[in-house]
Amino acid sequence: MAVATAATFAGSVLLAAPASAGGPDLEEFATEVKTREVMEHLEEFQEIADENGGNRASGTPGYDASGDYVQEELEDAGYEVQRQYFDFTSSTTVTETLTVGGAPVEVQALEFSPSGSVSGPLFTIAAGDATPGCEATDFTAATAGTVALVPRGACTFAQKQQNAATAGAVGVLVVNNVPDEPVNGTLGQGATGIPVGGVTQAVGATLLGQLGRTAVLDIVVDVVETTTFNVIAQTPWGDPDNVIMLGAHLDSVPEGPGINDNGTGSAAILETAVELLDEDPARNAVRFAWWGAEESGLVGSTEYVASLTEAEAGQITGYLNFDMVGSPNYVIGVYDADQSTYEAPVAVPEGSETLEQVFTDRFDQTGQPWVDTEFSGRSDYQAFIEAGIPASGLFTGADDIKTEEEVALFGGTAGIPLDPNYHTAEDDLSNVDREALEINSQAIAYATLALASDPTPLDLTDNGKDHGKGHGKGNEHGHGWGEGWGGGRGHGTGGGDDVGHHAAA
């Protein structure tokens, strides 16, 4: 396949005829994106994973087959499909073992951890620090020669590792700050220094009673350069200077098939794309992207945005991101572009709040509860925001713990993650809530045609609707230790937070 550049989609399509005076029937189109057909795409992704070592990770045959499937479906529908190839660095864990006082302890190597077999007395930093391990002064002279036990939260894993290493630690163990979950973390590409593993909150609490005992940490991580690709397609109609863009990452983690994360987002926009070409041509062009190597640090979307000229970036009116839209213990989350609940750690481009409002207006009109979800910088919208392109989208949750308030709105179970099988081999077809998938798939279709048909898609005041935010709400998350090893979740804001995109540093 030829390597696609952003220029492929610049100035090469015809303008559509203006929409009829009444405009398209948005709700009718929403129902055309049927859950059973979205599920059929997910069944194909599951079969691909089953036939390729249980996953669809970028750089593997499972990802290549997923890309082939998406491309075939798009071409059968009438799209011209392009691939954008790029190189990326992958991290594969070969060995991850820990013993303390001679007894084995479950540990998980952080992505891109330096390899090493180290031993030393188990040490920890002072309790009660709101930013544990984030300052050099958190580690005393007693750190030298030890394996340092450090709570998760408030800064990147890499920052904790560097501070511990500077103080002379030989290894680091990061303790999770939510119950029953491993630390699916990354140090980021190019990490050097001492090995870093993660342990659960319960294991961390046990290790606090074993300080001073000899800890032996053995981590071997294989880091390799490989090539993968994005899949990109655009409607053969619509104004190329007013492009509505939708994206979802196509890759899974190496640990599983990635059916919720992110087969659901990929399947929902695929079915939307297929059905869209059966509609009358709309005013604005619509571009779809399936990103590669998201789980390795948002690489595909970042490469794509970096390939755009200033003029090409200016042709993208708005970007909509769909990353996990069928979580089994779901919330209906809309990225909080107007920051009514969460202050974003990055500047959110003007116009993003209008994209958010397209979803929230529709949910309010249909009586569907929703909550704000944080623009945390950990999914594929990030590169678009940094380039000044307005963005929003939908997210049903990963490893955040469901609250009683969210149960009242959406059902499900409080006190466990929104996706209990996040980044595991159990993220299979049984890990998808069909109701959540239907709600979001129809919302995606509705928003796509609404924005494609609107001559001023970032100005809803000419649509004659009331745009007050109704059901939006969010949950505050604390940082650091809290009481003991618990406390709230800390949200990472830069490179070197968790694997992929959802779990925090």
NUDO-249829 format. One record per residue (C-alpha): residue in one letter; z, y, x. Coordinates in steps of 0.02 Angstrom, whole numbers, plus 32768, in hexadecimal, padded with zeros to 4 digits. Each point is the difference from the previous one (the first is absolute). Layout:
// residues N
aa:A; pz:Z; py:Y; px:X
...
//
This chain:
// residues 505
aa:M; pz:8000; py:8000; px:8000
aa:A; pz:7FDF; py:80B1; px:803B
aa:V; pz:8095; py:8069; px:802D
aa:A; pz:801D; py:807F; px:7F77
aa:T; pz:8030; py:80B3; px:8024
aa:A; pz:803B; py:8082; px:7F86
aa:A; pz:7F54; py:804F; px:800E
aa:T; pz:7FB9; py:7F6A; px:7FA4
aa:F; pz:8048; py:8049; px:7F62
aa:A; pz:7FD4; py:80B6; px:801E
aa:G; pz:7F6B; py:804C; px:7FA8
aa:S; pz:7FA8; py:7F5D; px:7FD9
aa:V; pz:801C; py:7FEA; px:7F45
aa:L; pz:7FBA; py:8057; px:7F68
aa:L; pz:8063; py:806D; px:7F8A
aa:A; pz:8025; py:7FB8; px:7F57
aa:A; pz:7FD0; py:8052; px:7F60
aa:P; pz:8090; py:8064; px:7FB3
aa:A; pz:8077; py:7F9F; px:7F92
aa:S; pz:7FE8; py:800D; px:7F46
aa:A; pz:805E; py:8087; px:7FA4
aa:G; pz:8081; py:7F85; px:7FC2
aa:G; pz:8015; py:7FAE; px:80A9
aa:P; pz:801B; py:7F47; px:801F
aa:D; pz:807F; py:7F99; px:7FA1
aa:L; pz:8083; py:7FEB; px:8088
aa:E; pz:8071; py:7F89; px:7FA0
aa:E; pz:7F6E; py:7F91; px:7FD3
aa:F; pz:7FCF; py:7FF6; px:80B7
aa:A; pz:80B5; py:7FD9; px:8030
aa:T; pz:7FFC; py:7F66; px:7F92
aa:E; pz:7F5D; py:7FC7; px:8051
aa:V; pz:8062; py:7FDB; px:809F
aa:K; pz:804C; py:7F60; px:7FC0
aa:T; pz:8096; py:7FAB; px:804C
aa:R; pz:7FB1; py:7F54; px:7FFC
aa:E; pz:7F6F; py:803F; px:806B
aa:V; pz:8076; py:8055; px:807B
aa:M; pz:8060; py:7F5C; px:8008
aa:E; pz:7F5E; py:7FA4; px:8026
aa:H; pz:7FED; py:806B; px:809C
aa:L; pz:80B3; py:7FD6; px:802F
aa:E; pz:7FDC; py:7F47; px:7FE9
aa:E; pz:7F6F; py:8013; px:807A
aa:F; pz:8073; py:8056; px:807F
aa:Q; pz:807E; py:7F73; px:7FEC
aa:E; pz:7F7A; py:7F7C; px:801B
aa:I; pz:7FC3; py:805D; px:809A
aa:A; pz:80B0; py:8003; px:8048
aa:D; pz:801A; py:7F47; px:7FD8
aa:E; pz:7F61; py:7FD6; px:805F
aa:N; pz:802A; py:806D; px:8096
aa:G; pz:80AD; py:7FD9; px:803E
aa:G; pz:805F; py:804D; px:7F6E
aa:N; pz:7FD9; py:80B7; px:801F
aa:R; pz:7F7C; py:8089; px:7FFB
aa:A; pz:803B; py:8067; px:8096
aa:S; pz:7F84; py:8074; px:8055
aa:G; pz:7FA3; py:7FB1; px:8090
aa:T; pz:800D; py:7F52; px:7FB3
aa:P; pz:7F83; py:7F95; px:7FA0
aa:G; pz:8066; py:801E; px:7F62
aa:Y; pz:7FE4; py:80BB; px:800B
aa:D; pz:7F47; py:7FEB; px:8029
aa:A; pz:7FEB; py:7F91; px:7F67
aa:S; pz:805D; py:807E; px:7F94
aa:G; pz:7F89; py:8088; px:803B
aa:D; pz:7F6A; py:7F91; px:7FDD
aa:Y; pz:8040; py:7FE0; px:7F4F
aa:V; pz:801B; py:80B8; px:7FD9
aa:Q; pz:7F55; py:802C; px:8046
aa:E; pz:7FA8; py:7F79; px:7F9B
aa:E; pz:8053; py:8039; px:7F5F
aa:L; pz:7FCF; py:80B5; px:8020
aa:E; pz:7F4D; py:7FD7; px:802E
aa:D; pz:7FEE; py:7F92; px:7F66
aa:A; pz:803A; py:8095; px:7F98
aa:G; pz:7F7D; py:8072; px:804F
aa:Y; pz:8058; py:8059; px:8090
aa:E; pz:7FC0; py:801B; px:80AF
aa:V; pz:808F; py:7FC6; px:806E
aa:Q; pz:8029; py:8038; px:80B0
aa:R; pz:807B; py:7FBF; px:8080
aa:Q; pz:8059; py:806D; px:807E
aa:Y; pz:8034; py:7F99; px:8096
aa:F; pz:808F; py:8030; px:8074
aa:D; pz:8072; py:7FB5; px:8082
aa:F; pz:80BB; py:7FEC; px:7FE8
aa:T; pz:8095; py:7FB1; px:8055
aa:S; pz:8057; py:7F6F; px:7FAB
aa:S; pz:80AC; py:7FB8; px:8021
aa:T; pz:8028; py:7F48; px:7FE7
aa:T; pz:80AF; py:7FBA; px:8018
aa:V; pz:8003; py:7F61; px:8069
aa:T; pz:80BD; py:7FEC; px:801B
aa:E; pz:8097; py:8051; px:7FAB
aa:T; pz:80AA; py:7FB1; px:8022
aa:L; pz:80B2; py:8040; px:800F
aa:T; pz:80A4; py:7FAC; px:802A
aa:V; pz:80AA; py:8054; px:8000
aa:G; pz:8090; py:7FA2; px:8051
aa:G; pz:7F8A; py:7F6B; px:800D
aa:A; pz:7FDF; py:7FF7; px:7F44
aa:P; pz:7F51; py:8020; px:7FBB
aa:V; pz:7FE6; py:809D; px:7F98
aa:E; pz:7F67; py:8028; px:7F96
aa:V; pz:7F9C; py:8090; px:8049
aa:Q; pz:7F54; py:804B; px:7FE4
aa:A; pz:7F9E; py:8053; px:808D
aa:L; pz:7FC4; py:80AF; px:7FDC
aa:E; pz:7F45; py:8019; px:8004
aa:F; pz:7FC5; py:8036; px:80AD
aa:S; pz:80A9; py:7FD8; px:804B
aa:P; pz:7FF7; py:7FEA; px:80BD
aa:S; pz:8016; py:7F49; px:802F
aa:G; pz:8099; py:7FC8; px:805F
aa:S; pz:8090; py:7F86; px:800D
aa:V; pz:80A1; py:8062; px:8018
aa:S; pz:80B9; py:7FE1; px:7FF3
aa:G; pz:809C; py:8069; px:8000
aa:P; pz:809F; py:8021; px:7F9F
aa:L; pz:7FE6; py:8039; px:7F4C
aa:F; pz:8023; py:80BA; px:7FED
aa:T; pz:7FF6; py:807C; px:7F72
aa:I; pz:8005; py:80BC; px:7FEA
aa:A; pz:8086; py:8063; px:7FA6
aa:A; pz:8009; py:7FE9; px:7F43
aa:G; pz:7FE6; py:808C; px:7F84
aa:D; pz:7F6B; py:8053; px:8058
aa:A; pz:7F84; py:8046; px:7F82
aa:T; pz:7F74; py:7FEE; px:8081
aa:P; pz:802F; py:7F5E; px:8059
aa:G; pz:7FAE; py:7FE7; px:80A8
aa:C; pz:7F93; py:8099; px:7FEB
aa:E; pz:8053; py:8067; px:8089
aa:A; pz:801C; py:7FCF; px:80B6
aa:T; pz:80B8; py:802B; px:7FED
aa:D; pz:8014; py:7F72; px:7F82
aa:F; pz:8000; py:7F88; px:8095
aa:T; pz:8090; py:8009; px:807C
aa:A; pz:800C; py:7FC2; px:80B3
aa:A; pz:8041; py:7F5C; px:7FB8
aa:T; pz:7F50; py:7FDF; px:7FBE
aa:A; pz:7FBF; py:7FCF; px:80AC
aa:G; pz:7FD2; py:7F48; px:800C
aa:T; pz:8020; py:7FDD; px:7F47
aa:V; pz:7F9C; py:7FCC; px:7F68
aa:A; pz:801A; py:8095; px:7F8D
aa:L; pz:801D; py:7FE8; px:7F45
aa:V; pz:7FBD; py:809A; px:7FA5
aa:P; pz:7FF4; py:8027; px:7F44
aa:R; pz:7F58; py:8027; px:7FB4
aa:G; pz:7FDB; py:80AD; px:7FBD
aa:A; pz:7FDE; py:80BA; px:801F
aa:C; pz:7F83; py:7FEF; px:8091
aa:T; pz:7F7E; py:7F89; px:8043
aa:F; pz:8028; py:7F58; px:804D
aa:A; pz:7FA9; py:803B; px:809F
aa:Q; pz:8078; py:8092; px:800F
aa:K; pz:8096; py:7F8C; px:7FF2
aa:Q; pz:7FB5; py:7F8A; px:8081
aa:Q; pz:7FDC; py:808C; px:807B
aa:N; pz:80AF; py:8049; px:7FF2
aa:A; pz:8050; py:7F55; px:8018
aa:A; pz:7F92; py:7FD9; px:8096
aa:T; pz:8027; py:80A7; px:8051
aa:A; pz:80B9; py:7FD4; px:7FF5
aa:G; pz:7FDE; py:7F5A; px:8056
aa:A; pz:7FF9; py:7F85; px:7F6E
aa:V; pz:7F98; py:7F64; px:8021
aa:G; pz:7FD2; py:7FE2; px:7F49
aa:V; pz:8015; py:8048; px:7F51
aa:L; pz:8029; py:7FB0; px:7F58
aa:V; pz:7FDC; py:806E; px:7F69
aa:V; pz:806B; py:7FD9; px:7F67
aa:N; pz:7FB1; py:801A; px:7F56
aa:N; pz:8054; py:8079; px:7F87
aa:V; pz:7FD2; py:7FA7; px:7F5E
aa:P; pz:803F; py:7F53; px:7FCC
aa:D; pz:7FA3; py:7F5D; px:8014
aa:E; pz:7F66; py:8048; px:8055
aa:P; pz:7FBD; py:7FE7; px:80B1
aa:V; pz:7FCD; py:8094; px:806A
aa:N; pz:7F41; py:7FFF; px:7FF8
aa:G; pz:7FF1; py:8086; px:8085
aa:T; pz:7F8C; py:8041; px:8086
aa:L; pz:8018; py:805E; px:80A2
aa:G; pz:7F4C; py:803C; px:7FF9
aa:Q; pz:7F6F; py:7FDA; px:8072
aa:G; pz:801E; py:8011; px:80B9
aa:A; pz:80BC; py:7FE4; px:7FF8
aa:T; pz:8050; py:7FDA; px:80A7
aa:G; pz:80B0; py:7FDC; px:803C
aa:I; pz:8082; py:7F8A; px:7FB9
aa:P; pz:7FE5; py:7F7E; px:7F75
aa:V; pz:8035; py:802B; px:7F4E
aa:G; pz:8029; py:7F8B; px:7F70
aa:G; pz:803C; py:801C; px:7F4F
aa:V; pz:8089; py:7FA9; px:7F9E
aa:T; pz:8036; py:8007; px:7F4B
aa:Q; pz:8091; py:8067; px:7FC2
aa:A; pz:8069; py:7F63; px:7FE8
aa:V; pz:7FDD; py:7FC2; px:80B0
aa:G; pz:802A; py:80AC; px:8045
aa:A; pz:80A8; py:7FFF; px:7FA8
aa:T; pz:8027; py:7F56; px:804D
aa:L; pz:7FCC; py:803A; px:80AE
aa:L; pz:8078; py:8093; px:7FF4
aa:G; pz:808A; py:7F7E; px:800E
aa:Q; pz:7FB3; py:7FB7; px:809E
aa:L; pz:7FF4; py:809A; px:806E
aa:G; pz:8012; py:7FD8; px:80B8
aa:R; pz:7FBC; py:7F4F; px:7FF0
aa:T; pz:7F64; py:7FD5; px:8062
aa:A; pz:7F60; py:801F; px:7FA0
aa:V; pz:7F5E; py:7FAF; px:803C
aa:L; pz:7F64; py:804F; px:7FB5
aa:D; pz:7F57; py:7FAF; px:8023
aa:I; pz:7F65; py:8057; px:7FBC
aa:V; pz:7F4A; py:7FE0; px:802B
aa:V; pz:7F7D; py:806B; px:7FA8
aa:D; pz:7F46; py:7FED; px:801E
aa:V; pz:7FA5; py:80A7; px:7FF7
aa:V; pz:7F41; py:7FF9; px:7FF9
aa:E; pz:7F6E; py:8075; px:7FE0
aa:T; pz:7F8B; py:7FCC; px:7F74
aa:T; pz:7F7B; py:8046; px:7F8B
aa:T; pz:8000; py:8010; px:7F44
aa:F; pz:7FB1; py:806F; px:7F7C
aa:N; pz:8010; py:806C; px:7F65
aa:V; pz:7F91; py:7FDF; px:7F68
aa:I; pz:7FBB; py:809D; px:7FAE
aa:A; pz:7F91; py:801D; px:7F69
aa:Q; pz:7FCE; py:8098; px:7F9A
aa:T; pz:7FB2; py:8015; px:7F55
aa:P; pz:7F43; py:801D; px:8006
aa:W; pz:801C; py:8099; px:7F92
aa:G; pz:806F; py:8098; px:7FFF
aa:D; pz:8014; py:809E; px:8066
aa:P; pz:8016; py:7FCF; px:80B8
aa:D; pz:8059; py:80A5; px:801F
aa:N; pz:8086; py:7FD3; px:7F80
aa:V; pz:8037; py:7F4E; px:802A
aa:I; pz:8091; py:7FA7; px:7FAD
aa:M; pz:803D; py:7F7A; px:8078
aa:L; pz:8068; py:7F65; px:7FDD
aa:G; pz:804A; py:7F90; px:8085
aa:A; pz:8067; py:7F62; px:8013
aa:H; pz:8026; py:7F9A; px:809B
aa:L; pz:7FAE; py:7F55; px:7FFF
aa:D; pz:8064; py:7FAC; px:808A
aa:S; pz:809E; py:7F99; px:7FEF
aa:V; pz:808A; py:7FE6; px:807F
aa:P; pz:7FEC; py:7F63; px:806B
aa:E; pz:8096; py:7FB1; px:7FA6
aa:G; pz:7FAB; py:7FE9; px:7F58
aa:P; pz:7F6A; py:8014; px:7F8C
aa:G; pz:802D; py:80B1; px:7FCB
aa:I; pz:7FD5; py:7FEE; px:7F48
aa:N; pz:806F; py:808C; px:7FC1
aa:D; pz:7FF9; py:8059; px:80AA
aa:N; pz:7F77; py:802E; px:7FF0
aa:G; pz:7F8E; py:7F8D; px:7FA1
aa:T; pz:8035; py:805A; px:7F62
aa:G; pz:7FC7; py:80AD; px:8036
aa:S; pz:7F60; py:7FB8; px:804B
aa:A; pz:7FD7; py:7F9C; px:7F63
aa:A; pz:8026; py:8090; px:7F89
aa:I; pz:7F8B; py:807B; px:8056
aa:L; pz:7F7D; py:7F78; px:8016
aa:E; pz:7FFA; py:7FDF; px:7F45
aa:T; pz:8001; py:80BC; px:7FDE
aa:A; pz:7F6A; py:8014; px:8074
aa:V; pz:7FA2; py:7F71; px:7FAC
aa:E; pz:801E; py:8044; px:7F50
aa:L; pz:7FDB; py:80B4; px:8033
aa:L; pz:7F47; py:7FDC; px:801E
aa:D; pz:7FF0; py:7FC7; px:7F4B
aa:E; pz:8032; py:80B0; px:7FC9
aa:D; pz:7F8A; py:8093; px:7FEE
aa:P; pz:7FF2; py:805F; px:80A5
aa:A; pz:8091; py:8078; px:8016
aa:R; pz:7FFF; py:80AE; px:804A
aa:N; pz:805B; py:7FDA; px:80A4
aa:A; pz:7FDF; py:7F75; px:807C
aa:V; pz:8085; py:7F78; px:8010
aa:R; pz:8020; py:7FAB; px:80A7
aa:F; pz:8063; py:7F60; px:8013
aa:A; pz:804F; py:7FBF; px:80A1
aa:W; pz:8057; py:7F5F; px:8030
aa:W; pz:8061; py:8022; px:809F
aa:G; pz:8018; py:7F89; px:8091
aa:A; pz:8097; py:7FF5; px:8075
aa:E; pz:8074; py:8061; px:7F8C
aa:E; pz:8089; py:7F85; px:802B
aa:S; pz:7FE8; py:8028; px:80B8
aa:G; pz:8026; py:80B8; px:7FE7
aa:L; pz:7F87; py:804E; px:7F81
aa:V; pz:7F75; py:7FE8; px:807F
aa:G; pz:7F67; py:7FF0; px:7F8F
aa:S; pz:8020; py:8099; px:7F96
aa:T; pz:8031; py:8066; px:8099
aa:E; pz:7F5F; py:7FCD; px:8059
aa:Y; pz:7F9B; py:802F; px:7F66
aa:V; pz:8049; py:80AD; px:7FEB
aa:A; pz:7FF1; py:8020; px:80BB
aa:S; pz:7F45; py:7FD8; px:7FF3
aa:L; pz:7FE3; py:808A; px:7F80
aa:T; pz:7FB9; py:80A7; px:8032
aa:E; pz:8053; py:8099; px:7FB6
aa:A; pz:7F72; py:800D; px:7F83
aa:E; pz:800C; py:7F49; px:7FCE
aa:A; pz:80BC; py:800D; px:7FE8
aa:G; pz:7FE2; py:8098; px:7F93
aa:Q; pz:7F90; py:7F99; px:7F8E
aa:I; pz:8094; py:7F92; px:7FCD
aa:T; pz:8050; py:8058; px:7F6D
aa:G; pz:8093; py:7F88; px:7FF8
aa:Y; pz:803B; py:7F56; px:803C
aa:L; pz:805C; py:7F82; px:7F93
aa:N; pz:8064; py:7F75; px:8056
aa:F; pz:802C; py:7F59; px:7FB0
aa:D; pz:8075; py:7F95; px:8067
aa:M; pz:805E; py:7F78; px:7FA0
aa:V; pz:7FE3; py:801A; px:7F45
aa:G; pz:8043; py:7F5A; px:7FBD
aa:S; pz:80AE; py:7FE9; px:804A
aa:P; pz:8064; py:7F79; px:7FA6
aa:N; pz:809C; py:806D; px:7FE7
aa:Y; pz:7F97; py:809C; px:7FEC
aa:V; pz:8011; py:80B7; px:7FDE
aa:I; pz:7F6B; py:8069; px:7FCD
aa:G; pz:8001; py:807B; px:808F
aa:V; pz:7F91; py:8099; px:8017
aa:Y; pz:7FFB; py:8055; px:80AA
aa:D; pz:806A; py:809D; px:7FF0
aa:A; pz:7F7D; py:807F; px:8034
aa:D; pz:805B; py:8093; px:7FB0
aa:Q; pz:80A1; py:7FC9; px:8057
aa:S; pz:8066; py:800F; px:7F61
aa:T; pz:806E; py:7F6F; px:8039
aa:Y; pz:7FDC; py:7FE2; px:80B9
aa:E; pz:7FDF; py:8081; px:8086
aa:A; pz:7F6E; py:7FBA; px:8063
aa:P; pz:8013; py:7FEF; px:80BD
aa:V; pz:7F4F; py:8043; px:8013
aa:A; pz:7FA6; py:8096; px:7FB6
aa:V; pz:7FB1; py:7FC9; px:7F5C
aa:P; pz:7F56; py:8055; px:7FE7
aa:E; pz:7FE8; py:8074; px:7F6D
aa:G; pz:7FAD; py:7FA5; px:7F70
aa:S; pz:8061; py:7F5F; px:801A
aa:E; pz:8074; py:802B; px:7F71
aa:T; pz:7F69; py:8002; px:7F8B
aa:L; pz:7FD1; py:7F4F; px:8036
aa:E; pz:80B2; py:7FC9; px:7FDC
aa:Q; pz:7FF7; py:8055; px:7F58
aa:V; pz:7F65; py:7F9F; px:7FCA
aa:F; pz:806B; py:7F62; px:8007
aa:T; pz:80A1; py:804A; px:7FBA
aa:D; pz:7FA6; py:8056; px:7F6F
aa:R; pz:7FAE; py:7F5C; px:7FD1
aa:F; pz:80A3; py:7FA0; px:800C
aa:D; pz:8059; py:8083; px:7F96
aa:Q; pz:7F77; py:7FFD; px:7F7D
aa:T; pz:8009; py:7F42; px:7FF2
aa:G; pz:80BF; py:7FFA; px:8004
aa:Q; pz:8006; py:7FA4; px:80A6
aa:P; pz:809C; py:8026; px:8069
aa:W; pz:7FE3; py:802B; px:80B6
aa:V; pz:8060; py:803D; px:8098
aa:D; pz:7FD5; py:8069; px:8096
aa:T; pz:7FE5; py:7F9F; px:80A1
aa:E; pz:8014; py:8051; px:80A9
aa:F; pz:7F73; py:803E; px:806F
aa:S; pz:8054; py:7FAB; px:8093
aa:G; pz:7F6A; py:7FFE; px:8074
aa:R; pz:7FF8; py:7F43; px:8003
aa:S; pz:7F5D; py:7FD9; px:7FA6
aa:D; pz:7F49; py:802B; px:800E
aa:Y; pz:800E; py:80AA; px:7FAC
aa:Q; pz:8053; py:8040; px:809F
aa:A; pz:7F62; py:8026; px:8064
aa:F; pz:7FB3; py:8058; px:7F6A
aa:I; pz:8097; py:806F; px:7FE7
aa:E; pz:8004; py:802C; px:80B8
aa:A; pz:7F48; py:8032; px:7FF3
aa:G; pz:8028; py:8073; px:7F6E
aa:I; pz:7FB1; py:7F90; px:7F7B
aa:P; pz:8062; py:7FFC; px:7F5B
aa:A; pz:8049; py:7F55; px:7FD8
aa:S; pz:8069; py:7F9D; px:7F86
aa:G; pz:7FFF; py:7F4F; px:7FBB
aa:L; pz:8069; py:7F72; px:7FB9
aa:F; pz:8082; py:7F8A; px:804A
aa:T; pz:806D; py:7F7C; px:7FAB
aa:G; pz:8079; py:7FE8; px:8090
aa:A; pz:8023; py:7F93; px:8097
aa:D; pz:80AD; py:7FE4; px:8048
aa:D; pz:805D; py:808E; px:7FAC
aa:I; pz:808E; py:7FBC; px:7F95
aa:K; pz:7FEB; py:8013; px:7F44
aa:T; pz:8082; py:806C; px:7FAA
aa:E; pz:804F; py:7FEE; px:7F55
aa:E; pz:7FA5; py:80A0; px:7FCC
aa:E; pz:7F5A; py:7FB1; px:802F
aa:V; pz:802C; py:7F62; px:7FA0
aa:A; pz:801D; py:806C; px:7F66
aa:L; pz:7F4F; py:8046; px:8013
aa:F; pz:7F9E; py:7F67; px:8038
aa:G; pz:806A; py:7F65; px:7FEA
aa:G; pz:8018; py:7F88; px:8090
aa:T; pz:8099; py:7FE0; px:806B
aa:A; pz:8072; py:8080; px:8050
aa:G; pz:8044; py:7FE7; px:80AF
aa:I; pz:7F6A; py:7FA3; px:8048
aa:P; pz:7F5E; py:8042; px:804E
aa:L; pz:7F6F; py:803A; px:7F96
aa:D; pz:7F9C; py:7F7B; px:805C
aa:P; pz:8079; py:7F78; px:803C
aa:N; pz:7F70; py:7FA8; px:8058
aa:Y; pz:7FC0; py:8098; px:805F
aa:H; pz:7FAD; py:7FD1; px:80A5
aa:T; pz:8023; py:7F46; px:7FEB
aa:A; pz:7F9E; py:7F60; px:7FE0
aa:E; pz:803C; py:8009; px:7F4C
aa:D; pz:7F94; py:809A; px:7FDC
aa:D; pz:7F86; py:7F93; px:7FA2
aa:L; pz:7FB5; py:7FFE; px:7F51
aa:S; pz:80AA; py:7FDC; px:7FB4
aa:N; pz:8041; py:80A3; px:804C
aa:V; pz:7F9D; py:8072; px:7F8C
aa:D; pz:803F; py:8049; px:7F5D
aa:R; pz:7F6B; py:8003; px:7F8B
aa:E; pz:8048; py:808A; px:7F93
aa:A; pz:8016; py:8074; px:8094
aa:L; pz:7F52; py:7FD1; px:803C
aa:E; pz:7FB4; py:802A; px:7F56
aa:I; pz:805C; py:80A6; px:7FF1
aa:N; pz:7FC7; py:8037; px:80AB
aa:S; pz:7F4F; py:7FBA; px:7FFA
aa:Q; pz:7FDF; py:805F; px:7F5E
aa:A; pz:804F; py:809D; px:8047
aa:I; pz:7F91; py:7FF3; px:809A
aa:A; pz:7F65; py:7FEE; px:7F94
aa:Y; pz:8033; py:8091; px:7F91
aa:A; pz:8023; py:8075; px:8091
aa:T; pz:7F60; py:7FD0; px:805A
aa:L; pz:7F8D; py:802A; px:7F6F
aa:A; pz:8067; py:8099; px:7FCF
aa:L; pz:7FEF; py:804C; px:80AE
aa:A; pz:7F4C; py:7FC9; px:8014
aa:S; pz:7FD0; py:8055; px:7F5D
aa:D; pz:8060; py:80A3; px:8017
aa:P; pz:7F9D; py:8093; px:8048
aa:T; pz:80A5; py:8044; px:8045
aa:P; pz:8064; py:7F62; px:8025
aa:L; pz:808E; py:805D; px:8056
aa:D; pz:8017; py:8078; px:7F6F
aa:L; pz:8040; py:7FAF; px:7F60
aa:T; pz:8022; py:80A4; px:7FA6
aa:D; pz:7F50; py:7FFD; px:7FB9
aa:N; pz:801D; py:7F59; px:7FAB
aa:G; pz:806C; py:8042; px:7F72
aa:K; pz:8096; py:7F92; px:8024
aa:D; pz:80B9; py:801B; px:8016
aa:H; pz:802D; py:7FD0; px:80B1
aa:G; pz:80BD; py:8000; px:8009
aa:K; pz:804B; py:7F6F; px:8060
aa:G; pz:805C; py:7F92; px:7F87
aa:H; pz:8046; py:7F59; px:8037
aa:G; pz:7FFD; py:801A; px:80BB
aa:K; pz:809E; py:7FD9; px:805E
aa:G; pz:8030; py:7FBA; px:80A8
aa:N; pz:808F; py:7FB6; px:8061
aa:E; pz:8057; py:8054; px:8090
aa:H; pz:8011; py:7F98; px:809D
aa:G; pz:8085; py:801E; px:8082
aa:H; pz:7FF7; py:7FE9; px:80BA
aa:G; pz:8062; py:7FA8; px:8086
aa:W; pz:8096; py:7F90; px:7FF7
aa:G; pz:804F; py:8033; px:7F5B
aa:E; pz:8096; py:7F90; px:7FE9
aa:G; pz:8002; py:7F78; px:8084
aa:W; pz:7F4F; py:7FC5; px:8020
aa:G; pz:7FBB; py:802C; px:7F55
aa:G; pz:7FDE; py:80AD; px:7FC0
aa:G; pz:7F5B; py:803E; px:7FBE
aa:R; pz:7F54; py:7FE3; px:8045
aa:G; pz:7FC1; py:8076; px:8086
aa:H; pz:7F4A; py:8030; px:7FF3
aa:G; pz:7F9B; py:8008; px:80A0
aa:T; pz:7F89; py:8091; px:8016
aa:G; pz:7F93; py:7FD6; px:8094
aa:G; pz:7FB7; py:7F7F; px:8071
aa:G; pz:8069; py:7F6A; px:8029
aa:D; pz:8050; py:7FE1; px:7F58
aa:D; pz:7FE8; py:7F5D; px:7FA2
aa:V; pz:7F6F; py:7F88; px:8004
aa:G; pz:7F79; py:803E; px:7F8D
aa:H; pz:8039; py:8088; px:7F90
aa:H; pz:808F; py:7FE5; px:7F89
aa:A; pz:80A2; py:7FD1; px:8055
aa:A; pz:805C; py:808D; px:8056
aa:A; pz:8037; py:8019; px:80B2
//
